[in-house]
């Protein structure tokens, strides 16, 4: 699997041109997941590269949000792990859920970590053990650190710097 080629495809195809100002006053490029993570070939290559990061003790994958669910579905096909999803308008995950399940949370992009932390909380409230978070892109805005501070290791395929560099 050519990691560099995938990075090029994500970097060229996923970033909107120009910068976007955030509330903190910093300008950043915007990674538009729907531009690239809706492409079957890109999803399959992401899943192939994420596969080794899935904890071998995992029982389930979990994802919420359209882009993360797309990545998680591709990863579920490669790992044969059951997928837990968050029903629209609800808090918590549904599917073949059981207390003590070892879950890998799948994210498309980690920025502040807010979405990942909410998912981790919901999974833990359901009695599950979140053993790792995997993501396609770490936007390097503190999110991976926040998730790791919550006791969940993070593996991202790429940092934003790698995709923009």
DRENTORKOL-3810 file (N, C-alpha, C; in nm, 4 decimals):
REM DRENTORKOL-3810
@n.u->0.0859; n.v->-0.1177; n.w->0.0000; ca.u->0.0000; ca.v->0.0000; ca.w->0.0000; c.u->0.0899; c.v->0.1233; c.w->0.0000
@n.u->0.0637; n.v->0.2143; n.w->-0.0886; ca.u->0.1461; ca.v->0.3340; ca.w->-0.1019; c.u->0.0887; c.v->0.4472; c.w->-0.0168
@n.u->0.1459; n.v->0.4618; n.w->0.1017; ca.u->0.1020; ca.v->0.5648; ca.w->0.1971; c.u->0.1193; c.v->0.7047; c.w->0.1392
@n.u->0.2300; n.v->0.7278; n.w->0.0703; ca.u->0.2567; ca.v->0.8597; ca.w->0.0126; c.u->0.1540; c.v->0.8963; c.w->-0.0941
@n.u->0.1150; n.v->0.7993; n.w->-0.1753; ca.u->0.0143; ca.v->0.8260; ca.w->-0.2787; c.u->-0.1201; c.v->0.8610; c.w->-0.2145
@n.u->-0.1563; n.v->0.7886; n.w->-0.1080; ca.u->-0.2805; ca.v->0.8204; ca.w->-0.0383; c.u->-0.2730; c.v->0.9591; c.w->0.0241
@n.u->-0.1611; n.v->0.9927; n.w->0.0838; ca.u->-0.1444; ca.v->1.1272; ca.w->0.1418; c.u->-0.1630; c.v->1.2339; c.w->0.0345
@n.u->-0.1064; n.v->1.2103; n.w->-0.0834; ca.u->-0.1227; ca.v->1.3057; ca.w->-0.1934; c.u->-0.2677; c.v->1.3200; c.w->-0.2352
@n.u->-0.3376; n.v->1.2074; n.w->-0.2454; ca.u->-0.4787; ca.v->1.2120; ca.w->-0.2842; c.u->-0.5628; c.v->1.2855; c.w->-0.1800
@n.u->-0.5368; n.v->1.2582; n.w->-0.0530; ca.u->-0.6117; ca.v->1.3260; ca.w->0.0534; c.u->-0.5771; c.v->1.4751; c.w->0.0575
@n.u->-0.4502; n.v->1.5064; n.w->0.0465; ca.u->-0.4068; ca.v->1.6460; ca.w->0.0529; c.u->-0.4577; c.v->1.7290; c.w->-0.0629
@n.u->-0.4496; n.v->1.6728; n.w->-0.1837; ca.u->-0.4962; ca.v->1.7465; ca.w->-0.3021; c.u->-0.6478; c.v->1.7506; c.w->-0.3105
@n.u->-0.7117; n.v->1.6405; n.w->-0.2747; ca.u->-0.8556; ca.v->1.6311; ca.w->-0.2941; c.u->-0.9407; c.v->1.6741; c.w->-0.1772
@n.u->-0.8825; n.v->1.6781; n.w->-0.0563; ca.u->-0.9642; ca.v->1.7028; ca.w->0.0615; c.u->-0.9609; c.v->1.8425; c.w->0.1173
@n.u->-0.8598; n.v->1.9199; n.w->0.0824; ca.u->-0.8483; ca.v->2.0537; ca.w->0.1401; c.u->-0.9099; c.v->2.1571; c.w->0.0491
@n.u->-0.9960; n.v->2.2376; n.w->0.1079; ca.u->-1.0518; ca.v->2.3497; ca.w->0.0345; c.u->-0.9436; c.v->2.4553; c.w->0.0234
@n.u->-0.9348; n.v->2.5177; n.w->-0.0884; ca.u->-0.8328; ca.v->2.6190; ca.w->-0.1104; c.u->-0.8645; c.v->2.7438; c.w->-0.0299
@n.u->-0.7633; n.v->2.8064; n.w->0.0210; ca.u->-0.7815; ca.v->2.9246; ca.w->0.1038; c.u->-0.7767; c.v->2.8870; c.w->0.2494
@n.u->-0.7981; n.v->2.9829; n.w->0.3337; ca.u->-0.7938; ca.v->2.9607; ca.w->0.4779; c.u->-0.9267; c.v->2.9982; c.w->0.5389
@n.u->-0.9495; n.v->2.9458; n.w->0.6563; ca.u->-1.0715; ca.v->2.9731; ca.w->0.7288; c.u->-1.0344; c.v->3.0232; c.w->0.8664
@n.u->-1.0954; n.v->3.1316; n.w->0.9095; ca.u->-1.0648; ca.v->3.1876; ca.w->1.0411; c.u->-1.1504; c.v->3.1191; c.w->1.1461
@n.u->-1.0897; n.v->3.0872; n.w->1.2574; ca.u->-1.1579; ca.v->3.0239; ca.w->1.3687; c.u->-1.1739; c.v->3.1232; c.w->1.4817
@n.u->-1.2557; n.v->3.0868; n.w->1.5799; ca.u->-1.2840; ca.v->3.1755; ca.w->1.6927; c.u->-1.1580; c.v->3.2172; c.w->1.7671
@n.u->-1.0556; n.v->3.1338; n.w->1.7656; ca.u->-0.9320; ca.v->3.1696; ca.w->1.8357; c.u->-0.8466; c.v->3.2670; c.w->1.7558
@n.u->-0.8949; n.v->3.3063; n.w->1.6367; ca.u->-0.8232; ca.v->3.4031; ca.w->1.5553; c.u->-0.7238; c.v->3.3414; c.w->1.4594
@n.u->-0.7005; n.v->3.2119; n.w->1.4717; ca.u->-0.6054; ca.v->3.1463; ca.w->1.3826; c.u->-0.6729; c.v->3.1081; c.w->1.2517
@n.u->-0.5991; n.v->3.1170; n.w->1.1457; ca.u->-0.6490; ca.v->3.0755; ca.w->1.0153; c.u->-0.5919; c.v->2.9380; c.w->0.9847
@n.u->-0.6773; n.v->2.8475; n.w->0.9400; ca.u->-0.6346; ca.v->2.7129; ca.w->0.9055; c.u->-0.7002; c.v->2.6713; c.w->0.7750
@n.u->-0.6410; n.v->2.5771; n.w->0.7103; ca.u->-0.7047; ca.v->2.5174; ca.w->0.5931; c.u->-0.8174; c.v->2.4286; c.w->0.6438
@n.u->-0.9119; n.v->2.4012; n.w->0.5588; ca.u->-1.0244; ca.v->2.3195; ca.w->0.5993; c.u->-1.0226; c.v->2.1883; c.w->0.5228
@n.u->-1.0227; n.v->2.0768; n.w->0.5956; ca.u->-1.0262; ca.v->1.9443; ca.w->0.5341; c.u->-1.1707; c.v->1.9024; c.w->0.5201
@n.u->-1.2165; n.v->1.8904; n.w->0.3975; ca.u->-1.3554; ca.v->1.8562; ca.w->0.3686; c.u->-1.3652; c.v->1.7064; c.w->0.3412
@n.u->-1.4013; n.v->1.6309; n.w->0.4442; ca.u->-1.3989; ca.v->1.4844; ca.w->0.4336; c.u->-1.4870; c.v->1.4311; c.w->0.3211
@n.u->-1.5988; n.v->1.4968; n.w->0.2954; ca.u->-1.6907; ca.v->1.4467; ca.w->0.1942; c.u->-1.6308; c.v->1.4518; c.w->0.0545
@n.u->-1.5272; n.v->1.5337; n.w->0.0349; ca.u->-1.4634; ca.v->1.5408; ca.w->-0.0966; c.u->-1.3823; c.v->1.4162; c.w->-0.1280
@n.u->-1.3284; n.v->1.3507; n.w->-0.0258; ca.u->-1.2413; ca.v->1.2357; ca.w->-0.0520; c.u->-1.2892; c.v->1.1059; c.w->0.0120
@n.u->-1.3511; n.v->1.1129; n.w->0.1281; ca.u->-1.3886; ca.v->0.9902; ca.w->0.1976; c.u->-1.5187; c.v->0.9297; c.w->0.1469
@n.u->-1.5725; n.v->0.9826; n.w->0.0382; ca.u->-1.6872; ca.v->0.9218; ca.w->-0.0281; c.u->-1.6421; c.v->0.8374; c.w->-0.1469
@n.u->-1.5117; n.v->0.8348; n.w->-0.1714; ca.u->-1.4569; ca.v->0.7602; ca.w->-0.2849; c.u->-1.4149; c.v->0.6200; c.w->-0.2390
@n.u->-1.4731; n.v->0.5157; n.w->-0.2994; ca.u->-1.4436; ca.v->0.3788; ca.w->-0.2550; c.u->-1.2945; c.v->0.3449; c.w->-0.2524
@n.u->-1.2197; n.v->0.3860; n.w->-0.3525; ca.u->-1.0774; ca.v->0.3552; ca.w->-0.3558; c.u->-1.0011; c.v->0.4183; c.w->-0.2420
@n.u->-1.0366; n.v->0.5420; n.w->-0.2080; ca.u->-0.9715; ca.v->0.6116; ca.w->-0.0960; c.u->-1.0086; c.v->0.5433; c.w->0.0345
@n.u->-1.1362; n.v->0.5119; n.w->0.0511; ca.u->-1.1803; ca.v->0.4427; ca.w->0.1733; c.u->-1.1091; c.v->0.3092; c.w->0.1911
@n.u->-1.0980; n.v->0.2348; n.w->0.0843; ca.u->-1.0331; ca.v->0.1036; ca.w->0.0927; c.u->-0.8858; c.v->0.1184; c.w->0.1308
@n.u->-0.8171; n.v->0.2165; n.w->0.0739; ca.u->-0.6758; ca.v->0.2367; ca.w->0.1081; c.u->-0.6607; c.v->0.2852; c.w->0.2518
@n.u->-0.7513; n.v->0.3725; n.w->0.2972; ca.u->-0.7477; ca.v->0.4156; ca.w->0.4379; c.u->-0.7661; c.v->0.2957; c.w->0.5305
@n.u->-0.8636; n.v->0.2103; n.w->0.4986; ca.u->-0.8903; ca.v->0.0930; ca.w->0.5822; c.u->-0.7710; c.v->-0.0018; c.w->0.5838
@n.u->-0.7070; n.v->-0.0189; n.w->0.4698; ca.u->-0.5911; ca.v->-0.1081; ca.w->0.4635; c.u->-0.4779; c.v->-0.0569; c.w->0.5525
@n.u->-0.4574; n.v->0.0745; n.w->0.5526; ca.u->-0.3502; ca.v->0.1316; ca.w->0.6343; c.u->-0.3876; c.v->0.1411; c.w->0.7822
@n.u->-0.5176; n.v->0.1545; n.w->0.8117; ca.u->-0.5615; ca.v->0.1591; ca.w->0.9516; c.u->-0.5680; c.v->0.0198; c.w->1.0137
@n.u->-0.5856; n.v->-0.0822; n.w->0.9338; ca.u->-0.6038; ca.v->-0.2185; ca.w->0.9840; c.u->-0.4995; c.v->-0.2598; c.w->1.0883
@n.u->-0.3698; n.v->-0.2367; n.w->1.0668; ca.u->-0.2715; ca.v->-0.2784; ca.w->1.1677; c.u->-0.2847; c.v->-0.2048; c.w->1.3016
@n.u->-0.3498; n.v->-0.0902; n.w->1.3028; ca.u->-0.3654; ca.v->-0.0138; ca.w->1.4268; c.u->-0.4813; c.v->-0.0637; c.w->1.5125
@n.u->-0.5667; n.v->-0.1484; n.w->1.4563; ca.u->-0.6806; ca.v->-0.2003; ca.w->1.5322; c.u->-0.6281; c.v->-0.3011; c.w->1.6342
@n.u->-0.6581; n.v->-0.2760; n.w->1.7590; ca.u->-0.6127; ca.v->-0.3624; ca.w->1.8678; c.u->-0.6620; c.v->-0.5048; c.w->1.8427
@n.u->-0.5732; n.v->-0.6026; n.w->1.8462; ca.u->-0.6155; ca.v->-0.7411; ca.w->1.8190; c.u->-0.7140; c.v->-0.7956; c.w->1.9224
@n.u->-0.7237; n.v->-0.7305; n.w->2.0386; ca.u->-0.8200; ca.v->-0.7740; ca.w->2.1406; c.u->-0.9579; c.v->-0.7135; c.w->2.1192
@n.u->-0.9735; n.v->-0.6276; n.w->2.0173; ca.u->-1.1000; ca.v->-0.5564; ca.w->1.9972; c.u->-1.2127; c.v->-0.6512; c.w->1.9581
@n.u->-1.3311; n.v->-0.6227; n.w->2.0130; ca.u->-1.4529; ca.v->-0.6952; ca.w->1.9790; c.u->-1.5398; c.v->-0.6187; c.w->1.8799
@n.u->-1.5294; n.v->-0.4861; n.w->1.8825; ca.u->-1.6190; ca.v->-0.4001; ca.w->1.8063; c.u->-1.5443; c.v->-0.2776; c.w->1.7549
@n.u->-1.6004; n.v->-0.2191; n.w->1.6485; ca.u->-1.5635; ca.v->-0.0856; ca.w->1.6021; c.u->-1.6828; c.v->0.0038; c.w->1.6295
@n.u->-1.6595; n.v->0.1320; n.w->1.6550; ca.u->-1.7698; ca.v->0.2257; ca.w->1.6767; c.u->-1.7405; c.v->0.3537; c.w->1.6001
@n.u->-1.8465; n.v->0.4143; n.w->1.5464; ca.u->-1.8308; ca.v->0.5401; ca.w->1.4728; c.u->-1.9610; c.v->0.6170; c.w->1.4754
@n.u->-1.9466; n.v->0.7491; n.w->1.4653; ca.u->-2.0645; ca.v->0.8347; ca.w->1.4501; c.u->-2.0306; c.v->0.9447; c.w->1.3524
@n.u->-2.1280; n.v->0.9893; n.w->1.2775; ca.u->-2.1072; ca.v->1.0892; ca.w->1.1737; c.u->-2.0782; c.v->1.0212; c.w->1.0409
@n.u->-2.1286; n.v->1.0777; n.w->0.9324; ca.u->-2.1222; ca.v->1.0109; ca.w->0.8018; c.u->-1.9817; c.v->0.9718; c.w->0.7551
@n.u->-1.8853; n.v->1.0604; n.w->0.7648; ca.u->-1.7513; ca.v->1.0288; ca.w->0.7144; c.u->-1.6845; c.v->0.9214; c.w->0.8009
@n.u->-1.6981; n.v->0.9323; n.w->0.9325; ca.u->-1.6396; ca.v->0.8314; ca.w->1.0216; c.u->-1.7067; c.v->0.6962; c.w->1.0008
@n.u->-1.8366; n.v->0.6952; n.w->0.9784; ca.u->-1.9078; ca.v->0.5697; ca.w->0.9536; c.u->-1.8601; c.v->0.5075; c.w->0.8220
@n.u->-1.8342; n.v->0.5890; n.w->0.7214; ca.u->-1.7830; ca.v->0.5362; ca.w->0.5950; c.u->-1.6470; c.v->0.4688; c.w->0.6157
@n.u->-1.5577; n.v->0.5356; n.w->0.6882; ca.u->-1.4254; ca.v->0.4782; ca.w->0.7164; c.u->-1.4411; c.v->0.3508; c.w->0.7999
@n.u->-1.5268; n.v->0.3562; n.w->0.9023; ca.u->-1.5461; ca.v->0.2407; ca.w->0.9904; c.u->-1.6054; c.v->0.1222; c.w->0.9152
@n.u->-1.6938; n.v->0.1478; n.w->0.8209; ca.u->-1.7516; ca.v->0.0398; ca.w->0.7421; c.u->-1.6435; c.v->-0.0291; c.w->0.6588
@n.u->-1.5584; n.v->0.0495; n.w->0.5942; ca.u->-1.4480; ca.v->-0.0081; ca.w->0.5168; c.u->-1.3545; c.v->-0.0874; c.w->0.6081
@n.u->-1.3296; n.v->-0.0346; n.w->0.7276; ca.u->-1.2419; ca.v->-0.1028; ca.w->0.8229; c.u->-1.3075; c.v->-0.2306; c.w->0.8762
@n.u->-1.4390; n.v->-0.2271; n.w->0.8991; ca.u->-1.5109; ca.v->-0.3465; ca.w->0.9444; c.u->-1.5017; c.v->-0.4578; c.w->0.8407
@n.u->-1.5069; n.v->-0.4231; n.w->0.7141; ca.u->-1.4944; ca.v->-0.5239; ca.w->0.6090; c.u->-1.3557; c.v->-0.5876; c.w->0.6084
@n.u->-1.2549; n.v->-0.5129; n.w->0.6489; ca.u->-1.1173; ca.v->-0.5663; ca.w->0.6520; c.u->-1.0860; c.v->-0.6416; c.w->0.7814
@n.u->-1.1574; n.v->-0.6099; n.w->0.8895; ca.u->-1.1272; ca.v->-0.6711; ca.w->1.0195; c.u->-1.2282; c.v->-0.7761; c.w->1.0606
@n.u->-1.3438; n.v->-0.7758; n.w->0.9970; ca.u->-1.4548; ca.v->-0.8637; ca.w->1.0320; c.u->-1.5066; c.v->-0.8346; c.w->1.1730
@n.u->-1.4887; n.v->-0.7096; n.w->1.2184; ca.u->-1.5419; ca.v->-0.6683; ca.w->1.3480; c.u->-1.6787; c.v->-0.6047; c.w->1.3296
@n.u->-1.7675; n.v->-0.6309; n.w->1.4229; ca.u->-1.9009; ca.v->-0.5733; ca.w->1.4209; c.u->-1.8930; c.v->-0.4238; c.w->1.4462
@n.u->-1.9794; n.v->-0.3511; n.w->1.3779; ca.u->-1.9798; ca.v->-0.2050; ca.w->1.3848; c.u->-2.0938; c.v->-0.1554; c.w->1.4733
@n.u->-2.0601; n.v->-0.0679; n.w->1.5671; ca.u->-2.1595; ca.v->-0.0009; ca.w->1.6509; c.u->-2.1784; c.v->0.1408; c.w->1.5979
@n.u->-2.3040; n.v->0.1822; n.w->1.5872; ca.u->-2.3350; ca.v->0.3148; ca.w->1.5335; c.u->-2.4200; c.v->0.3924; c.w->1.6319
@n.u->-2.4123; n.v->0.5237; n.w->1.6221; ca.u->-2.4950; ca.v->0.6095; ca.w->1.7057; c.u->-2.6202; c.v->0.6460; c.w->1.6267
@n.u->-2.7384; n.v->0.6012; n.w->1.6714; ca.u->-2.8615; ca.v->0.6355; ca.w->1.5998; c.u->-2.8829; c.v->0.7865; c.w->1.5967
@n.u->-2.9326; n.v->0.8349; n.w->1.4840; ca.u->-2.9551; ca.v->0.9785; ca.w->1.4679; c.u->-3.0472; c.v->1.0307; c.w->1.5766
@n.u->-3.0081; n.v->1.1422; n.w->1.6354; ca.u->-3.0892; ca.v->1.2069; ca.w->1.7382; c.u->-3.0800; c.v->1.1432; c.w->1.8749
@n.u->-2.9933; n.v->1.0447; n.w->1.8913; ca.u->-2.9799; ca.v->0.9774; ca.w->2.0204; c.u->-2.8367; c.v->0.9895; c.w->2.0708
@n.u->-2.8212; n.v->0.9671; n.w->2.1987; ca.u->-2.6890; ca.v->0.9607; ca.w->2.2575; c.u->-2.6620; c.v->0.8164; c.w->2.2942
@n.u->-2.5467; n.v->0.7693; n.w->2.2592; ca.u->-2.5134; ca.v->0.6298; ca.w->2.2858; c.u->-2.5036; c.v->0.5527; c.w->2.1565
@n.u->-2.4580; n.v->0.4312; n.w->2.1664; ca.u->-2.4349; ca.v->0.3497; ca.w->2.0483; c.u->-2.5296; c.v->0.2314; c.w->2.0477
@n.u->-2.5657; n.v->0.1894; n.w->1.9272; ca.u->-2.6579; ca.v->0.0777; ca.w->1.9104; c.u->-2.5931; c.v->-0.0276; c.w->1.8210
@n.u->-2.6502; n.v->-0.1439; n.w->1.8255; ca.u->-2.5987; ca.v->-0.2572; ca.w->1.7501; c.u->-2.5781; c.v->-0.3717; c.w->1.8466
@n.u->-2.4877; n.v->-0.4589; n.w->1.8159; ca.u->-2.4590; ca.v->-0.5741; ca.w->1.9006; c.u->-2.3692; c.v->-0.5272; c.w->2.0153
@n.u->-2.4313; n.v->-0.4600; n.w->2.1118; ca.u->-2.3619; ca.v->-0.3974; ca.w->2.2245; c.u->-2.3678; c.v->-0.4905; c.w->2.3445
@n.u->-2.2554; n.v->-0.5020; n.w->2.4149; ca.u->-2.2573; ca.v->-0.5765; ca.w->2.5402; c.u->-2.1530; c.v->-0.5179; c.w->2.6354
@n.u->-2.1854; n.v->-0.5157; n.w->2.7651; ca.u->-2.0904; ca.v->-0.4647; ca.w->2.8638; c.u->-1.9600; c.v->-0.5434; c.w->2.8586
@n.u->-1.8508; n.v->-0.4713; n.w->2.8671; ca.u->-1.7194; ca.v->-0.5334; ca.w->2.8640; c.u->-1.6606; c.v->-0.5455; c.w->2.7245
@n.u->-1.7386; n.v->-0.5104; n.w->2.6227; ca.u->-1.6854; ca.v->-0.5160; ca.w->2.4862; c.u->-1.5649; c.v->-0.4240; c.w->2.4749
@n.u->-1.4646; n.v->-0.4691; n.w->2.4032; ca.u->-1.3448; ca.v->-0.3893; ca.w->2.3773; c.u->-1.3644; c.v->-0.3238; c.w->2.2410
@n.u->-1.3687; n.v->-0.1906; n.w->2.2422; ca.u->-1.4099; ca.v->-0.1146; ca.w->2.1246; c.u->-1.2964; c.v->-0.0263; c.w->2.0741
@n.u->-1.2824; n.v->-0.0227; n.w->1.9416; ca.u->-1.1950; ca.v->0.0740; ca.w->1.8755; c.u->-1.2860; c.v->0.1804; c.w->1.8142
@n.u->-1.2664; n.v->0.3039; n.w->1.8558; ca.u->-1.3419; ca.v->0.4165; ca.w->1.8011; c.u->-1.2764; c.v->0.4610; c.w->1.6717
@n.u->-1.3569; n.v->0.4786; n.w->1.5680; ca.u->-1.3067; ca.v->0.5214; ca.w->1.4371; c.u->-1.3514; c.v->0.6647; c.w->1.4111
@n.u->-1.2556; n.v->0.7502; n.w->1.3819; ca.u->-1.2822; ca.v->0.8906; ca.w->1.3490; c.u->-1.2280; c.v->0.9199; c.w->1.2095
@n.u->-1.2928; n.v->1.0085; n.w->1.1380; ca.u->-1.2366; ca.v->1.0535; ca.w->1.0117; c.u->-1.1260; c.v->1.1554; c.w->1.0396
@n.u->-1.1597; n.v->1.2567; n.w->1.1170; ca.u->-1.0667; ca.v->1.3644; ca.w->1.1494; c.u->-1.0751; c.v->1.3929; c.w->1.2987
@n.u->-0.9607; n.v->1.4124; n.w->1.3608; ca.u->-0.9578; ca.v->1.4578; ca.w->1.5001; c.u->-0.9049; c.v->1.6004; c.w->1.4996
@n.u->-0.9847; n.v->1.6901; n.w->1.5545; ca.u->-0.9393; ca.v->1.8287; ca.w->1.5644; c.u->-0.9245; c.v->1.8646; c.w->1.7120
@n.u->-1.0336; n.v->1.8994; n.w->1.7772; ca.u->-1.0270; ca.v->1.9342; ca.w->1.9192; c.u->-1.0442; c.v->1.8115; c.w->2.0086
@n.u->-1.0980; n.v->1.7057; n.w->1.9523; ca.u->-1.1241; ca.v->1.5844; ca.w->2.0288; c.u->-1.2631; c.v->1.5806; c.w->2.0892
@n.u->-1.3399; n.v->1.6866; n.w->2.0726; ca.u->-1.4729; ca.v->1.6960; ca.w->2.1334; c.u->-1.5637; c.v->1.5803; c.w->2.0921
@n.u->-1.5701; n.v->1.5500; n.w->1.9623; ca.u->-1.6565; ca.v->1.4412; ca.w->1.9157; c.u->-1.6066; c.v->1.3052; c.w->1.9651
@n.u->-1.4773; n.v->1.2839; n.w->1.9577; ca.u->-1.4208; ca.v->1.1563; ca.w->2.0041; c.u->-1.4465; c.v->1.1381; c.w->2.1532
@n.u->-1.4270; n.v->1.2436; n.w->2.2315; ca.u->-1.4490; ca.v->1.2341; ca.w->2.3766; c.u->-1.5950; c.v->1.2069; c.w->2.4090
@n.u->-1.6871; n.v->1.2670; n.w->2.3337; ca.u->-1.8298; ca.v->1.2395; ca.w->2.3549; c.u->-1.8607; c.v->1.0932; c.w->2.3231
@n.u->-1.8008; n.v->1.0415; n.w->2.2171; ca.u->-1.8217; ca.v->0.9005; ca.w->2.1818; c.u->-1.7624; c.v->0.8079; c.w->2.2869
@n.u->-1.6441; n.v->0.8408; n.w->2.3347; ca.u->-1.5800; ca.v->0.7598; ca.w->2.4386; c.u->-1.6661; c.v->0.7574; c.w->2.5638
@n.u->-1.7195; n.v->0.8715; n.w->2.6022; ca.u->-1.8068; ca.v->0.8792; ca.w->2.7194; c.u->-1.9314; c.v->0.7930; c.w->2.7000
@n.u->-1.9931; n.v->0.8029; n.w->2.5833; ca.u->-2.1139; ca.v->0.7234; ca.w->2.5561; c.u->-2.0825; c.v->0.5736; c.w->2.5582
@n.u->-1.9716; n.v->0.5341; n.w->2.4997; ca.u->-1.9338; ca.v->0.3922; ca.w->2.5000; c.u->-1.9050; c.v->0.3439; c.w->2.6417
@n.u->-1.8332; n.v->0.4246; n.w->2.7174; ca.u->-1.8028; ca.v->0.3870; ca.w->2.8560; c.u->-1.9302; c.v->0.3811; c.w->2.9396
@n.u->-2.0230; n.v->0.4737; n.w->2.9160; ca.u->-2.1506; ca.v->0.4709; ca.w->2.9887; c.u->-2.2302; c.v->0.3444; c.w->2.9576
@n.u->-2.2054; n.v->0.2862; n.w->2.8412; ca.u->-2.2691; ca.v->0.1607; ca.w->2.8033; c.u->-2.1930; c.v->0.0389; c.w->2.8544
@n.u->-2.0898; n.v->0.0626; n.w->2.9365; ca.u->-2.0153; ca.v->-0.0471; ca.w->2.9961; c.u->-1.9040; c.v->-0.1027; c.w->2.9090
@n.u->-1.8715; n.v->-0.0324; n.w->2.8009; ca.u->-1.7689; ca.v->-0.0820; ca.w->2.7095; c.u->-1.6328; c.v->-0.0202; c.w->2.7404
@n.u->-1.5298; n.v->-0.0888; n.w->2.6974; ca.u->-1.3919; ca.v->-0.0460; ca.w->2.7182; c.u->-1.3373; c.v->0.0034; c.w->2.5847
@n.u->-1.3088; n.v->0.1319; n.w->2.5750; ca.u->-1.2536; ca.v->0.1879; ca.w->2.4509; c.u->-1.1027; c.v->0.1692; c.w->2.4568
@n.u->-1.0514; n.v->0.0824; n.w->2.3694; ca.u->-0.9101; ca.v->0.0430; ca.w->2.3766; c.u->-0.8206; c.v->0.1252; c.w->2.2842
@n.u->-0.8785; n.v->0.1954; n.w->2.1883; ca.u->-0.7986; ca.v->0.2769; ca.w->2.0967; c.u->-0.8923; c.v->0.3627; c.w->2.0134
@n.u->-0.8402; n.v->0.4747; n.w->1.9663; ca.u->-0.9079; ca.v->0.5555; ca.w->1.8652; c.u->-0.8181; c.v->0.5573; c.w->1.7428
@n.u->-0.8763; n.v->0.5296; n.w->1.6267; ca.u->-0.8024; ca.v->0.5413; ca.w->1.5015; c.u->-0.8690; c.v->0.6491; c.w->1.4169
@n.u->-0.7875; n.v->0.7231; n.w->1.3430; ca.u->-0.8389; ca.v->0.8321; ca.w->1.2607; c.u->-0.7603; c.v->0.8401; c.w->1.1313
@n.u->-0.8205; n.v->0.9008; n.w->1.0329; ca.u->-0.7505; ca.v->0.9236; ca.w->0.9073; c.u->-0.6571; c.v->1.0426; c.w->0.9223
@n.u->-0.7075; n.v->1.1532; n.w->0.9799; ca.u->-0.6282; ca.v->1.2755; ca.w->0.9898; c.u->-0.6330; c.v->1.3321; c.w->1.1310
@n.u->-0.5167; n.v->1.3666; n.w->1.1826; ca.u->-0.5046; ca.v->1.4442; ca.w->1.3064; c.u->-0.4749; c.v->1.5867; c.w->1.2639
@n.u->-0.5696; n.v->1.6776; n.w->1.2881; ca.u->-0.5535; ca.v->1.8175; ca.w->1.2467; c.u->-0.4554; c.v->1.8928; c.w->1.3357
@n.u->-0.4006; n.v->1.8262; n.w->1.4344; ca.u->-0.2974; ca.v->1.8831; ca.w->1.5218; c.u->-0.3458; c.v->2.0080; c.w->1.5969
@n.u->-0.4694; n.v->1.9992; n.w->1.6458; ca.u->-0.5274; ca.v->2.1092; ca.w->1.7221; c.u->-0.5517; c.v->2.0674; c.w->1.8672
@n.u->-0.4798; n.v->1.9663; n.w->1.9142; ca.u->-0.4902; ca.v->1.9242; ca.w->2.0528; c.u->-0.5852; c.v->1.8090; c.w->2.0785
@n.u->-0.6593; n.v->1.7666; n.w->1.9781; ca.u->-0.7585; ca.v->1.6617; ca.w->1.9972; c.u->-0.6994; c.v->1.5269; c.w->2.0325
@n.u->-0.5934; n.v->1.4879; n.w->1.9642; ca.u->-0.5316; ca.v->1.3583; ca.w->1.9938; c.u->-0.4787; c.v->1.3571; c.w->2.1367
@n.u->-0.4207; n.v->1.4674; n.w->2.1785; ca.u->-0.3707; ca.v->1.4773; ca.w->2.3155; c.u->-0.4858; c.v->1.4650; c.w->2.4153
@n.u->-0.5976; n.v->1.5329; n.w->2.3890; ca.u->-0.7131; ca.v->1.5275; ca.w->2.4792; c.u->-0.7681; c.v->1.3857; c.w->2.4913
@n.u->-0.7746; n.v->1.3144; n.w->2.3806; ca.u->-0.8246; ca.v->1.1763; ca.w->2.3825; c.u->-0.7280; c.v->1.0871; c.w->2.4607
@n.u->-0.5997; n.v->1.1060; n.w->2.4390; ca.u->-0.5023; ca.v->1.0262; ca.w->2.5132; c.u->-0.5045; c.v->1.0589; c.w->2.6621
@n.u->-0.5304; n.v->1.1840; n.w->2.6969; ca.u->-0.5455; ca.v->1.2224; ca.w->2.8379; c.u->-0.6638; c.v->1.1513; c.w->2.9023
@n.u->-0.7635; n.v->1.1157; n.w->2.8205; ca.u->-0.8805; ca.v->1.0421; ca.w->2.8701; c.u->-0.8512; c.v->0.8921; c.w->2.8784
@n.u->-0.7276; n.v->0.8540; n.w->2.8515; ca.u->-0.6880; ca.v->0.7141; ca.w->2.8665; c.u->-0.7047; c.v->0.6277; c.w->2.7436
@n.u->-0.7226; n.v->0.6893; n.w->2.6275; ca.u->-0.7414; ca.v->0.6126; ca.w->2.5045; c.u->-0.6301; c.v->0.6487; c.w->2.4060
@n.u->-0.5449; n.v->0.5519; n.w->2.3720; ca.u->-0.4394; ca.v->0.5802; ca.w->2.2737; c.u->-0.4993; c.v->0.6156; c.w->2.1377
@n.u->-0.4277; n.v->0.6998; n.w->2.0635; ca.u->-0.4738; ca.v->0.7459; ca.w->1.9323; c.u->-0.3706; c.v->0.7093; c.w->1.8260
@n.u->-0.4214; n.v->0.6579; n.w->1.7149; ca.u->-0.3389; ca.v->0.6363; ca.w->1.5967; c.u->-0.4064; c.v->0.7083; c.w->1.4810
@n.u->-0.3346; n.v->0.8006; n.w->1.4196; ca.u->-0.3850; ca.v->0.8693; ca.w->1.3003; c.u->-0.2944; c.v->0.8339; c.w->1.1834
@n.u->-0.3558; n.v->0.8118; n.w->1.0672; ca.u->-0.2756; ca.v->0.7816; ca.w->0.9491; c.u->-0.1854; c.v->0.8981; c.w->0.9121
@n.u->-0.2409; n.v->1.0189; n.w->0.9209; ca.u->-0.1684; ca.v->1.1370; ca.w->0.8764; c.u->-0.1928; c.v->1.2537; c.w->0.9704
@n.u->-0.0954; n.v->1.3400; n.w->0.9803; ca.u->-0.1167; ca.v->1.4701; ca.w->1.0440; c.u->-0.1500; c.v->1.5693; c.w->0.9339
@n.u->-0.2090; n.v->1.6781; n.w->0.9737; ca.u->-0.2414; ca.v->1.7822; ca.w->0.8755; c.u->-0.1140; c.v->1.8329; c.w->0.8081
@n.u->-0.0100; n.v->1.8461; n.w->0.8861; ca.u->0.1184; ca.v->1.8932; ca.w->0.8309; c.u->0.1673; c.v->1.8009; c.w->0.7191
@n.u->0.1515; n.v->1.6701; n.w->0.7371; ca.u->0.1926; ca.v->1.5761; ca.w->0.6327; c.u->0.1105; c.v->1.5933; c.w->0.5053
@n.u->-0.0183; n.v->1.6178; n.w->0.5207; ca.u->-0.1041; ca.v->1.6309; ca.w->0.4034; c.u->-0.0842; c.v->1.7631; c.w->0.3316
@n.u->-0.0520; n.v->1.8672; n.w->0.4056; ca.u->-0.0334; ca.v->1.9978; ca.w->0.3433; c.u->0.1101; c.v->2.0214; c.w->0.2964
@n.u->0.2035; n.v->1.9404; n.w->0.3524; ca.u->0.3443; ca.v->1.9599; ca.w->0.3212; c.u->0.3784; c.v->1.9048; c.w->0.1873
END
